[in-house]
């Protein structure tokens, strides 16, 4: 597998990419003798798998807008609001409620998903000339994003590309020198091909991502520090002067994926067969070679005792070395088609998956060990290997009538699981979604039922161990989690101002049998009885307007019922942006200057267990409400985009900092800059 652990490897890859791009001209766009632009953003199209799945290959123009470029949440691949550990690229968890569409055997280690692009979302480029770009973001506190991409068409209908991306963050707590804390590297090769008649299409990519994180465990409070103190020496916002629990622990998240999509149009129009091959591997490892103890020898941060059925105490009192590997091969076969009014897609998918876990007790090196099944009493290392074979069927059907109204029904069902046929009823896994739209109004109903993840079923480690299985086929003792969610939306342009629009939505979600990680960091399930069901009421509003050259963009999400048993969601999350933009210097430069404000209400945020890579509920720490204000200047000069930004400008106004998770502080005030440059030659 590809490794990016050492700097020499990264520089070698960078030189390779620069070598591929050697033919690039000094100018960003090719011009002829009359200085007329031949190649540029308008001659390059982005093609996505989602578009080809709809039997459409026209592509979309490259996004050259400045609007989202200075915003930090758009530097990662998951742009939703996230609770993290205060450092760019660190473990994160969705801040707001998100419904689940994943069924069957799932690994359940998702803390670093935000940094990784899935193979189905890799962009492909259709350009008349070689196309390349790089983006670079650097912050004064050591946060860094770097990406370089090169693609070219070898023939009219055949193109290849290569992409390298790095997301990194330096340690802010308990250190006054430059010390890395998070480093994520991702390498992607991709290719696109289609026949001359356009009936056959192939999209293929391979990606390798490597994440290394130095886990600190959060701030270790001193006797004089108090959560009620928001400023001064008795607060928790002294950053480099703070002490932390771990010294450190090392979290590893390695992923490899091969993803191939191919389709063939069987009829002249509206009837296409397709196949998707998806092969992936995810390895998670956690090591801590110096478990923290106080002066009396009392173990800090980690649980005090862990037992495994039939084997007694597993704890290595000196160090932790936990490892787990999940492998998966999926084959999907489907038929899709479309007419002027009807669009459909039906498919069947078979999943082969394998999971193994191990931990090394005291005095064992972890090498040359034999495999053991769950429930055994090994003398050395415990390993839990298991195979899963599952069949899924699903599809989508939609109907549109003259843009007046549209109806869509989509769903997926798991009828076959490890040799057992699953009939509809209790215990069945499925999701079913229906949508209807007329004019600016739409409504959606979502029903789903899904089982526990594999990590929730079994975890074998030095600090945590649990087994929630009902048989040797890995059926969980937990019941399915079921949800019913009804959503109504309004999207409407408004008069009086230019580009004036509003978006409103209201949702009611009922969650029965909620499965979560409890205050001890282990899986727990609420009863599926109506009285124990979770009910969420979610309201969302977004307003956008332009007054001359001044633009306003404000959004807010209100959640009621999100801070009870099993859930931790802040009641109010808002984001507001105002900026002035115009062309200057004879239209040679497009400039933007503005500010943004993020606000989050107080709530009992999730805590984080690095050895399991899971966020879990806690009741002892309330993350106070806080606001973060940023100001920025951005500019677009030909094919180059730049920004300068002061983040957390309001630090010191009433408080010296804020928490993103219990005893994890967010970044202090800092300076950031970024550059993004595209080349079309």
Protein Blocks (a to p, Z undefined) as FASTA:
>chain_A
ZZfkbmklmmmmmmmmmmmmmmpcfbfbdcdfkopafbdfklpccddfklmmnopakbpa
ddfbfklmmpmklmpmblcdcddehighiacddfbdcddfbehjdekiaklmmmpccfkl
cccdddfbdcddddddddfkopacddddddddfbfkbccdddddddddddfbhpabdcdf
bdcdddddddddddfkomaccdddddddddddddekiaaddfkbcfklmgdjkbcklojm
pccfbfcdcdddddddddddddddfbfnhpacdddddddddddddddfbdcddfkopaeh
iafbdcdehkapabdfkbccddddddddddddddddddfkbccddddddddddddddddd
ehiahiaiacddehiacfkbccdddddddddddddddddeehlaccdddddddfbgghia
cdedehiacdddddddehjbccddddddddddfklmpccdfkbccdddfbfnopafbdcd
dddddddddddddehiahiacdddddddddehiacddfkopacdddfbfklpccdddddd
dddddehjaccdddddddehilcghiacdfbdcdddddddddeehhlaccdddddddddd
ddddddddfklopacddfkbccdddddddddddddehjaccddddehklgoihpabdcfb
ehiacddddddddddddddZZ
